[in-house]
Amino acid sequence: MWTYRVAGLLGAGGVLLLSSLAQAQCTKDTECKGNRVCEAGVCKTAATSDAVSAPAPDAPSEPVKRERHSTGMMVGGIVMVSLAPIALLTSLVANMEKSSCEMSIIYGSNVGNCDRYDPTIIGGLVAAGGLTAIGVPLIVIGSRREPAAVASVTPWATPHGGGLGLRVDL
């Protein structure tokens, strides 16, 4: 038994030792600062040439406004998920009442029908599962942030006519 522990410790120590030696400074060019590139795991200064380099990407003129997909869906999902514990609690209480009814039959104090609690138990469990299964996707889809649609109206004129131009950015 102790040999397995010693072998495990030696194996773990070897893995830790080898992994510390295998660390590289970089794995791709984006991890190096400035005009440096990653070569063989080390950031090196890039040789500049007169060749045509890729143009810098244009910065967006203004940040993209984002809005929720649907606030109503999100709120509806929250309400549905909030009602699921109430359905479970109803099912639990009905189950406890059924158990109490069955115990009173065993001791002879009640000869009632204990099966009348079954629809409430099953209905509560099905309702809780359904509310949760529908409510969670509603929350996720409704709270997703999407770019806001922007519409702009621009007047235009030529020597032979004029009008308005409509541009919708989705």
N, CA, C and O of each residue as an XYZ file, in Angstrom:
680
protein
N       0.829     -1.197      0.000
C       0.000      0.000      0.000
C       0.868      1.254      0.000
O       0.589      2.208     -0.726
N       1.921      1.250      0.816
C       2.772      2.431      0.882
C       3.573      2.606     -0.395
O       3.969      3.723     -0.729
N       3.819      1.510     -1.121
C       4.565      1.635     -2.382
C       3.758      2.402     -3.430
O       4.324      3.141     -4.235
N       2.438      2.225     -3.417
C       1.594      2.985     -4.339
C       1.639      4.475     -4.020
O       1.650      5.317     -4.918
N       1.666      4.783     -2.733
C       1.725      6.195     -2.340
C       3.051      6.823     -2.749
O       3.085      7.944     -3.255
N       4.143      6.094     -2.526
C       5.460      6.612     -2.898
C       5.548      6.774     -4.417
O       6.049      7.785     -4.911
N       5.060      5.775     -5.152
C       5.081      5.866     -6.615
C       4.229      7.039     -7.092
O       4.615      7.740     -8.028
N       3.095      7.258     -6.470
C       2.242      8.388     -6.830
C       2.908      9.716     -6.560
O       2.825     10.630     -7.381
N       3.574      9.838     -5.411
C       4.276     11.081     -5.090
C       5.422     11.334     -6.049
O       5.613     12.465     -6.495
N       6.187     10.302     -6.375
C       7.289     10.465     -7.321
C       6.770     10.837     -8.708
O       7.348     11.691     -9.380
N       5.691     10.203     -9.133
C       5.103     10.534    -10.427
C       4.607     11.972    -10.467
O       4.849     12.686    -11.441
N       3.913     12.402     -9.417
C       3.418     13.777     -9.367
C       4.569     14.775     -9.337
O       4.502     15.817     -9.989
N       5.618     14.467     -8.589
C       6.790     15.357     -8.546
C       7.450     15.465     -9.899
O       7.865     16.552    -10.302
N       7.556     14.339    -10.619
C       8.146     14.364    -11.954
C       7.335     15.198    -12.929
O       7.893     15.943    -13.734
N       6.019     15.071    -12.856
C       5.152     15.854    -13.735
C       5.306     17.344    -13.435
O       5.393     18.155    -14.356
N       5.341     17.706    -12.161
C       5.512     19.115    -11.798
C       6.858     19.647    -12.263
O       6.944     20.773    -12.755
N       7.919     18.842    -12.111
C       9.244     19.269    -12.532
C       9.306     19.481    -14.040
O       9.834     20.491    -14.506
N       8.766     18.531    -14.802
C       8.796     18.650    -16.258
C       7.902     19.772    -16.763
O       8.245     20.433    -17.743
N       6.764     20.002    -16.116
C       5.880     21.068    -16.576
C       6.466     22.442    -16.313
O       6.197     23.377    -17.067
N       7.266     22.588    -15.257
C       7.888     23.888    -15.004
C       8.983     24.177    -16.026
O       9.237     25.339    -16.345
N       9.639     23.126    -16.548
C      10.660     23.329    -17.567
C      10.058     23.619    -18.927
O      10.698     24.253    -19.765
N       8.832     23.161    -19.159
C       8.215     23.271    -20.470
C       7.491     24.593    -20.705
O       6.904     24.786    -21.769
N       7.520     25.499    -19.745
C       6.801     26.754    -19.925
C       7.501     27.622    -20.958
O       8.722     27.774    -20.930
N       6.732     28.182    -21.854
C       7.260     29.074    -22.876
C       6.812     30.487    -22.563
O       5.819     30.695    -21.867
N       7.557     31.463    -23.085
C       7.198     32.854    -22.864
C       5.954     33.224    -23.648
O       5.156     34.049    -23.203
N       5.784     32.602    -24.839
C       4.630     32.905    -25.669
C       4.300     31.694    -26.525
O       5.118     30.791    -26.700
N       3.086     31.696    -27.053
C       2.684     30.646    -27.985
C       2.201     31.233    -29.304
O       2.131     30.521    -30.306
N       1.863     32.532    -29.322
C       1.425     33.193    -30.550
C       1.813     34.661    -30.500
O       2.110     35.189    -29.429
N       1.811     35.318    -31.643
C       2.288     36.700    -31.756
C       1.492     37.683    -30.912
O       2.043     38.681    -30.448
N       0.215     37.422    -30.705
C      -0.608     38.380    -29.963
C      -0.243     38.448    -28.489
O      -0.654     39.380    -27.798
N       0.517     37.486    -27.997
C       0.929     37.511    -26.593
C       2.160     38.385    -26.372
O       2.507     38.675    -25.227
N       2.822     38.806    -27.440
C       4.013     39.655    -27.335
C       3.596     41.122    -27.465
O       2.687     41.452    -28.227
N       4.268     41.993    -26.715
C       3.919     43.411    -26.712
C       4.534     44.123    -27.906
O       5.609     43.765    -28.388
N       3.820     45.141    -28.367
C       4.334     46.017    -29.408
C       4.545     45.319    -30.734
O       3.697     44.553    -31.192
N       5.708     45.597    -31.358
C       6.025     45.092    -32.690
C       6.815     43.784    -32.608
O       7.587     43.478    -33.517
N       6.638     43.023    -31.558
C       7.385     41.784    -31.355
C       6.565     40.593    -31.817
O       5.334     40.629    -31.819
N       7.269     39.532    -32.209
C       6.615     38.307    -32.668
C       7.114     37.134    -31.839
O       8.180     37.198    -31.227
N       6.338     36.075    -31.829
C       6.688     34.880    -31.065
C       7.425     33.901    -31.978
O       6.874     33.437    -32.976
N       8.684     33.591    -31.626
C       9.473     32.613    -32.368
C      10.040     31.606    -31.382
O      10.795     31.973    -30.482
N       9.683     30.351    -31.544
C      10.178     29.252    -30.709
C       9.888     29.513    -29.232
O      10.715     29.201    -28.375
N       8.728     30.079    -28.930
C       8.317     30.288    -27.549
C       8.916     31.513    -26.897
O       8.744     31.711    -25.694
N       9.629     32.356    -27.668
C      10.273     33.548    -27.117
C       9.827     34.753    -27.942
O       9.786     34.686    -29.171
N       9.489     35.868    -27.258
C       9.108     37.097    -27.952
C      10.367     37.775    -28.484
O      11.285     38.069    -27.718
N      10.412     38.025    -29.796
C      11.557     38.682    -30.426
C      11.070     39.881    -31.217
O       9.926     39.922    -31.670
N      11.956     40.860    -31.379
C      11.616     42.043    -32.141
C      11.469     41.672    -33.609
O      12.315     40.978    -34.172
N      10.404     42.132    -34.212
C      10.136     41.815    -35.614
C      11.009     42.671    -36.498
O      11.216     43.853    -36.222
N      11.528     42.074    -37.573
C      12.331     42.823    -38.534
C      11.386     43.662    -39.381
O      10.456     43.135    -39.993
N      11.624     44.961    -39.415
C      10.765     45.835    -40.212
C      11.257     45.826    -41.656
O      12.459     45.801    -41.919
N      10.331     45.847    -42.557
C      10.687     45.866    -43.980
C       9.867     46.939    -44.671
O       8.905     47.470    -44.116
N      10.271     47.246    -45.892
C       9.551     48.253    -46.663
C       8.348     47.658    -47.372
O       7.627     48.358    -48.084
N       8.134     46.373    -47.177
C       6.999     45.721    -47.817
C       5.701     46.307    -47.264
O       5.668     46.901    -46.186
N       4.656     46.121    -48.026
C       3.355     46.642    -47.627
C       2.874     45.866    -46.408
O       2.766     44.640    -46.442
N       2.594     46.573    -45.359
C       2.085     45.911    -44.151
C       0.575     46.053    -44.115
O      -0.010     46.911    -44.776
N      -0.020     45.207    -43.345
C      -1.481     45.228    -43.228
C      -1.915     46.522    -42.554
O      -1.320     46.922    -41.554
N      -2.927     47.174    -43.078
C      -3.382     48.414    -42.456
C      -4.012     48.136    -41.099
O      -4.579     47.071    -40.855
N      -3.895     49.120    -40.235
C      -4.483     48.982    -38.906
C      -5.999     48.982    -39.044
O      -6.549     49.742    -39.840
N      -6.670     48.146    -38.284
C      -8.136     48.137    -38.380
C      -8.713     49.466    -37.914
O      -8.224     50.083    -36.967
N      -9.758     49.886    -38.599
C     -10.405     51.140    -38.232
C     -11.122     50.973    -36.900
O     -11.815     49.983    -36.664
N     -10.941     51.954    -36.048
C     -11.638     51.938    -34.770
C     -13.083     52.343    -35.009
O     -13.346     53.235    -35.816
N     -14.018     51.708    -34.326
C     -15.413     52.108    -34.512
C     -15.609     53.557    -34.080
O     -15.026     54.016    -33.098
N     -16.446     54.269    -34.840
C     -16.644     55.685    -34.551
C     -17.340     55.902    -33.213
O     -17.080     56.891    -32.528
N     -18.209     54.996    -32.847
C     -18.879     55.096    -31.552
C     -19.231     53.688    -31.081
O     -19.416     52.790    -31.902
N     -19.323     53.493    -29.790
C     -19.628     52.151    -29.297
C     -21.028     51.706    -29.733
O     -21.950     52.515    -29.842
N     -21.157     50.429    -29.973
C     -22.436     49.871    -30.403
C     -23.366     49.788    -29.200
O     -23.022     49.206    -28.171
N     -24.545     50.377    -29.344
C     -25.527     50.309    -28.267
C     -26.191     48.943    -28.307
O     -26.545     48.440    -29.373
N     -26.355     48.351    -27.131
C     -26.939     47.029    -27.051
C     -28.171     47.087    -26.156
O     -28.225     47.850    -25.191
N     -29.150     46.273    -26.496
C     -30.369     46.206    -25.690
C     -30.796     44.756    -25.553
O     -30.367     43.890    -26.316
N     -31.648     44.506    -24.567
C     -32.125     43.145    -24.337
C     -32.962     42.656    -25.505
O     -33.641     43.436    -26.175
N     -32.903     41.341    -25.740
C     -33.715     40.749    -26.801
C     -35.188     40.997    -26.521
O     -35.920     41.467    -27.392
N     -35.630     40.676    -25.288
C     -37.016     40.913    -24.914
C     -37.122     40.945    -23.394
O     -36.925     39.931    -22.723
N     -37.431     42.110    -22.868
C     -37.598     42.232    -21.425
C     -38.800     41.428    -20.956
O     -38.774     40.857    -19.866
N     -39.850     41.375    -21.764
C     -41.041     40.603    -21.399
C     -40.750     39.120    -21.263
O     -41.241     38.472    -20.339
N     -39.952     38.575    -22.179
C     -39.582     37.161    -22.081
C     -38.785     36.905    -20.813
O     -39.013     35.916    -20.116
N     -37.845     37.805    -20.516
C     -37.015     37.623    -19.339
C     -37.854     37.672    -18.063
O     -37.691     36.826    -17.184
N     -38.740     38.644    -17.956
C     -39.588     38.779    -16.768
C     -40.535     37.587    -16.657
O     -40.740     37.058    -15.564
N     -41.115     37.161    -17.785
C     -41.990     35.989    -17.768
C     -41.261     34.744    -17.298
O     -41.815     33.952    -16.535
N     -40.020     34.561    -17.745
C     -39.227     33.426    -17.301
C     -38.925     33.482    -15.818
O     -38.961     32.459    -15.135
N     -38.627     34.670    -15.315
C     -38.345     34.817    -13.879
C     -39.589     34.476    -13.061
O     -39.493     33.801    -12.036
N     -40.743     34.936    -13.506
C     -41.987     34.631    -12.785
C     -42.253     33.132    -12.808
O     -42.626     32.552    -11.788
N     -42.065     32.499    -13.966
C     -42.327     31.061    -14.067
C     -41.392     30.256    -13.159
O     -41.835     29.345    -12.460
N     -40.115     30.592    -13.170
C     -39.160     29.872    -12.319
C     -39.449     30.147    -10.844
O     -39.206     29.288     -9.997
N     -39.960     31.323    -10.533
C     -40.300     31.641     -9.142
C     -41.524     30.868     -8.657
O     -41.660     30.618     -7.460
N     -42.416     30.486     -9.572
C     -43.602     29.719     -9.188
C     -43.314     28.226     -9.040
O     -44.102     27.515     -8.418
N     -42.221     27.741     -9.587
C     -41.890     26.315     -9.508
C     -41.749     25.822     -8.071
O     -42.255     24.739     -7.777
N     -41.096     26.540     -7.152
C     -41.019     26.049     -5.770
C     -42.394     25.958     -5.093
O     -42.602     25.108     -4.227
N     -43.321     26.824     -5.482
C     -44.662     26.759     -4.889
C     -45.351     25.474     -5.331
O     -46.027     24.829     -4.529
N     -45.188     25.095     -6.591
C     -45.762     23.835     -7.072
C     -45.119     22.647     -6.367
O     -45.804     21.682     -6.028
N     -43.810     22.711     -6.144
C     -43.143     21.625     -5.410
C     -43.624     21.559     -3.965
O     -43.827     20.470     -3.428
N     -43.805     22.699     -3.343
C     -44.297     22.734     -1.962
C     -45.705     22.166     -1.883
O     -46.019     21.439     -0.941
N     -46.555     22.479     -2.846
C     -47.907     21.925     -2.882
C     -47.860     20.406     -3.001
O     -48.614     19.702     -2.331
N     -46.976     19.908     -3.852
C     -46.827     18.466     -4.013
C     -46.311     17.818     -2.729
O     -46.753     16.729     -2.365
N     -45.385     18.477     -2.046
C     -44.849     17.951     -0.788
C     -45.921     17.890      0.293
O     -46.020     16.896      1.012
N     -46.715     18.935      0.410
C     -47.784     18.951      1.426
C     -48.816     17.862      1.125
O     -49.279     17.181      2.040
N     -49.179     17.694     -0.145
C     -50.135     16.648     -0.513
C     -49.571     15.270     -0.202
O     -50.305     14.384      0.236
N     -48.281     15.082     -0.422
C     -47.650     13.805     -0.102
C     -47.662     13.542      1.407
O     -47.892     12.415      1.845
N     -47.416     14.578      2.185
C     -47.457     14.423      3.647
C     -48.878     14.107      4.124
O     -49.059     13.296      5.032
N     -49.875     14.736      3.525
C     -51.266     14.452      3.876
C     -51.635     13.013      3.524
O     -52.336     12.341      4.281
N     -51.157     12.548      2.375
C     -51.429     11.174      1.971
C     -50.782     10.197      2.955
O     -51.401      9.207      3.344
N     -49.542     10.474      3.356
C     -48.865      9.609      4.329
C     -49.609      9.601      5.653
O     -49.749      8.554      6.285
N     -50.087     10.768      6.072
C     -50.847     10.860      7.322
C     -52.147     10.064      7.210
O     -52.543      9.383      8.157
N     -52.805     10.148      6.062
C     -54.043      9.403      5.841
C     -53.784      7.896      5.902
O     -54.558      7.155      6.508
N     -52.694      7.445      5.272
C     -52.364      6.025      5.272
C     -52.006      5.534      6.679
O     -52.328      4.405      7.049
N     -51.344      6.384      7.452
C     -51.002      5.988      8.828
C     -52.259      5.889      9.693
O     -52.356      5.010     10.549
N     -53.201      6.771      9.475
C     -54.424      6.711     10.282
C     -55.257      5.484      9.911
O     -55.984      4.961     10.755
N     -55.164      5.014      8.664
C     -55.860      3.785      8.275
C     -55.212      2.591      8.976
O     -55.900      1.676      9.429
N     -53.870      2.614      9.058
C     -53.159      1.509      9.704
C     -53.559      1.401     11.172
O     -53.734      0.298     11.690
N     -53.704      2.535     11.837
C     -54.062      2.519     13.256
C     -55.564      2.465     13.482
O     -56.015      2.466     14.627
N     -56.349      2.418     12.406
C     -57.780      2.206     12.517
C     -58.614      3.420     12.849
O     -59.811      3.271     13.094
N     -58.053      4.607     12.871
C     -58.843      5.785     13.221
C     -59.514      6.414     12.004
O     -60.371      7.284     12.166
N     -59.152      6.002     10.792
C     -59.720      6.602      9.589
C     -59.869      5.514      8.527
O     -58.980      4.682      8.350
N     -60.964      5.529      7.848
C     -61.182      4.574      6.767
C     -61.464      5.325      5.468
O     -62.250      4.855      4.646
N     -60.829      6.495      5.268
C     -61.064      7.337      4.092
C     -60.272      6.865      2.888
O     -59.515      5.895      2.945
N     -60.473      7.582      1.805
C     -59.798      7.286      0.548
C     -58.532      8.132      0.460
O     -58.615      9.347      0.277
N     -57.363      7.511      0.589
C     -56.092      8.244      0.563
C     -55.589      8.482     -0.853
O     -54.633      9.233     -1.046
N     -56.208      7.860     -1.843
C     -55.775      8.045     -3.224
C     -56.201      9.392     -3.795
O     -55.769      9.745     -4.892
N     -57.015     10.137     -3.106
C     -57.478     11.425     -3.619
C     -56.340     12.456     -3.669
O     -56.480     13.495     -4.314
N     -55.213     12.177     -2.992
C     -54.071     13.109     -2.997
C     -53.156     12.915     -4.206
O     -52.336     13.783     -4.504
N     -53.288     11.789     -4.903
C     -52.390     11.488     -6.017
C     -52.413     12.539     -7.131
O     -51.342     12.927     -7.597
N     -53.584     13.022     -7.585
C     -53.561     14.037     -8.656
C     -52.835     15.319     -8.239
O     -52.179     15.958     -9.062
N     -52.953     15.691     -6.972
C     -52.274     16.902     -6.502
C     -50.767     16.694     -6.468
O     -50.009     17.594     -6.829
N     -50.328     15.524     -6.040
C     -48.890     15.231     -5.990
C     -48.309     15.231     -7.400
O     -47.313     15.904     -7.667
N     -48.928     14.477     -8.297
C     -48.413     14.376     -9.668
C     -48.525     15.720    -10.387
O     -47.604     16.121    -11.099
N     -49.637     16.408    -10.206
C     -49.821     17.714    -10.843
C     -48.792     18.728    -10.375
O     -48.279     19.510    -11.176
N     -48.486     18.719     -9.081
C     -47.476     19.652     -8.558
C     -46.095     19.374     -9.136
O     -45.361     20.302     -9.474
N     -45.743     18.096     -9.248
C     -44.434     17.747     -9.807
C     -44.345     18.098    -11.292
O     -43.330     18.624    -11.750
N     -45.403     17.807    -12.038
C     -45.407     18.131    -13.472
C     -45.379     19.652    -13.673
O     -44.664     20.152    -14.541
N     -46.151     20.375    -12.878
C     -46.175     21.840    -13.005
C     -44.806     22.438    -12.677
O     -44.345     23.337    -13.379
N     -44.153     21.952    -11.623
C     -42.831     22.477    -11.261
C     -41.819     22.205    -12.364
O     -41.026     23.079    -12.713
N     -41.845     20.993    -12.913
C     -40.922     20.672    -14.003
C     -41.194     21.493    -15.245
O     -40.261     21.973    -15.890
N     -42.466     21.661    -15.589
C     -42.822     22.448    -16.769
C     -42.469     23.919    -16.611
O     -41.940     24.537    -17.535
N     -42.761     24.482    -15.440
C     -42.427     25.886    -15.208
C     -40.920     26.127    -15.299
O     -40.474     27.136    -15.847
N     -40.156     25.205    -14.765
C     -38.704     25.360    -14.815
C     -38.180     25.154    -16.233
O     -37.335     25.915    -16.706
N     -38.688     24.115    -16.912
C     -38.207     23.807    -18.261
C     -38.532     24.913    -19.258
O     -37.790     25.104    -20.222
N     -39.609     25.635    -19.051
C     -39.967     26.732    -19.957
C     -39.373     28.049    -19.474
O     -38.964     28.876    -20.289
N     -39.320     28.254    -18.170
C     -38.860     29.527    -17.622
C     -37.382     29.800    -17.831
O     -37.006     30.933    -18.132
N     -36.533     28.787    -17.679
C     -35.088     29.009    -17.815
C     -34.715     29.451    -19.232
O     -33.966     30.417    -19.369
N     -35.203     28.789    -20.305
C     -34.877     29.308    -21.636
C     -35.428     30.710    -21.892
O     -34.800     31.502    -22.595
N     -36.590     31.020    -21.331
C     -37.124     32.375    -21.496
C     -36.190     33.408    -20.875
O     -35.972     34.477    -21.446
N     -35.643     33.090    -19.712
C     -34.708     34.021    -19.064
C     -33.463     34.184    -19.919
O     -33.007     35.304    -20.148
N     -32.911     33.071    -20.392
C     -31.669     33.119    -21.156
C     -31.863     33.873    -22.474
O     -31.064     34.746    -22.810
N     -32.904     33.545    -23.208
C     -33.129     34.191    -24.504
C     -33.535     35.653    -24.321
O     -33.061     36.520    -25.055
N     -34.402     35.933    -23.360
C     -34.867     37.299    -23.151
C     -33.794     38.246    -22.666
O     -33.842     39.436    -22.976
N     -32.818     37.746    -21.907
C     -31.789     38.634    -21.355
C     -30.598     38.804    -22.281
O     -29.699     39.589    -21.978
N     -30.562     38.087    -23.411
C     -29.446     38.199    -24.345
C     -29.371     39.629    -24.873
O     -30.379     40.206    -25.281
N     -28.162     40.192    -24.860
C     -27.962     41.561    -25.339
C     -27.640     41.530    -26.824
O     -26.780     40.774    -27.275
N     -28.353     42.374    -27.582
C     -28.179     42.447    -29.024
C     -27.957     43.898    -29.420
O     -28.375     44.809    -28.705
N     -27.302     44.119    -30.553
C     -27.132     45.501    -31.003
C     -28.494     46.147    -31.265
O     -29.385     45.535    -31.853
N     -28.633     47.381    -30.819
C     -29.892     48.102    -31.002
C     -30.023     48.528    -32.461
O     -29.048     48.934    -33.093
N     -31.223     48.429    -32.974
C     -31.493     48.877    -34.338
C     -31.539     50.403    -34.354
O     -32.199     51.025    -33.522
N     -30.829     50.994    -35.311
C     -30.770     52.445    -35.429
C     -31.287     52.832    -36.810
O     -30.843     52.284    -37.818
N     -32.222     53.775    -36.857
C     -32.760     54.259    -38.125
C     -32.447     55.742    -38.257
O     -32.554     56.502    -37.295
N     -32.059     56.142    -39.467
C     -31.796     57.562    -39.705
C     -32.461     57.987    -41.020
O     -32.467     57.250    -42.006
N     -33.016     59.192    -40.999
C     -33.663     59.757    -42.175
C     -32.793     60.906    -42.670
O     -32.442     61.804    -41.905
N     -32.446     60.872    -43.964
C     -31.558     61.876    -44.532
C     -32.227     62.524    -45.747
O     -32.651     61.826    -46.668
N     -32.321     63.854    -45.750
C     -32.885     64.505    -46.933
C     -31.848     64.530    -48.073
O     -30.645     64.600    -47.821
N     -32.317     64.474    -49.303
C     -31.429     64.562    -50.451
C     -32.090     65.412    -51.525
O     -33.315     65.526    -51.582
N     -31.267     66.000    -52.367
C     -31.790     66.858    -53.438
C     -30.863     66.800    -54.642
O     -29.641     66.756    -54.503
N     -31.460     66.800    -55.815
C     -30.735     66.883    -57.092
C     -31.415     67.960    -57.923
O     -32.479     68.451    -57.546
N     -30.825     68.330    -59.036
C     -31.480     69.353    -59.855
C     -32.854     68.925    -60.367
O     -33.662     69.780    -60.732
N     -33.136     67.629    -60.402
C     -34.403     67.162    -60.947
C     -35.331     66.557    -59.903
O     -36.403     66.072    -60.264
N     -34.969     66.563    -58.638
C     -35.846     65.968    -57.632
C     -35.261     66.049    -56.240
O     -34.158     66.555    -56.040
N     -35.994     65.557    -55.311
C     -35.566     65.553    -53.921
C     -36.369     64.537    -53.143
O     -37.330     63.963    -53.654
N     -35.976     64.322    -51.926
C     -36.709     63.357    -51.106
C     -35.983     63.047    -49.812
O     -35.076     63.760    -49.383
N     -36.412     61.978    -49.224
C     -35.817     61.521    -47.964
C     -35.267     60.120    -48.159
O     -35.872     59.274    -48.816
N     -34.105     59.905    -47.570
C     -33.503     58.566    -47.599
C     -33.608     57.952    -46.204
O     -33.376     58.632    -45.203
N     -33.954     56.680    -46.141
C     -34.082     55.973    -44.871
C     -32.989     54.920    -44.787
O     -32.834     54.107    -45.698
N     -32.237     54.932    -43.704
C     -31.198     53.937    -43.475
C     -31.471     53.264    -42.130
O     -31.613     53.926    -41.102
N     -31.539     51.941    -42.163
C     -31.773     51.163    -40.948
C     -30.557     50.278    -40.704
O     -30.231     49.426    -41.531
N     -29.887     50.478    -39.572
C     -28.750     49.636    -39.184
C     -29.231     48.637    -38.155
O     -29.625     49.010    -37.050
N     -29.198     47.379    -38.515
C     -29.626     46.337    -37.597
C     -28.466     45.732    -36.896
O     -28.642     44.830    -36.077
